[in-house]
Amino acid sequence: MSPDSRIMVLTPDWHEAVMSVERAGQPHPWTARQLAEALAAEDHEVVGVVPRDRGGDKGNGDALLGFAVLARLPFEAELQAITVAPAARRQGVARALLERLIATATAWGSERLLLEVRASNAPALGLYRQLGFIEEGRRRGYYPAAASSSPREDALLMGRALG
């Protein structure tokens, strides 16, 4: 991540910027309602990477390079979403977001951090493995096909012990 960027907790007034990044970065994005609920939930933390000089520009999708959603569960935390704007990929944004959420989940006293990822998402799998996540299971045919002629895709379940 560039030294000209910073990570911040996102509030509900970031909804439009989050939706813009989500739509641009995911083949099957979250709905506006799902993201609004995550931004407002007390048991979630949504963090984003913004350029230092654009951090207050909440309505502009260009001001948000990526975001991640973390849910607090009774004994664990779950990474529910992580999306980086296409123009900001391969710049350390996802790593910075994930490192921040690992620290948050640890501070919450969570025993583990869980996530799921498309089996074909090699860049994400590489990052998760570098940060200590291990594959713990598989949901066969969980994700919709990327193309209409392709089969549904497996989700890999991964986890990492904290603390």
Buried (B, 14 or more C-beta within 10 A) or exposed (E): BBEEBBBBEBEBEBBBBBBBBBEBBEEEBBEBEBBBEBBEBEEBBBBBBBBEEBBEBBEEBBBBBBBBBBBBBEEBBBBBBBBBBEEBBEBBBBBBBBBBBBEBBBEBEBBBBBBBBBBEBEEBBEBBEEEEBEBEEEEEEBBEEBEEEEEEBBBBBBBBEBE
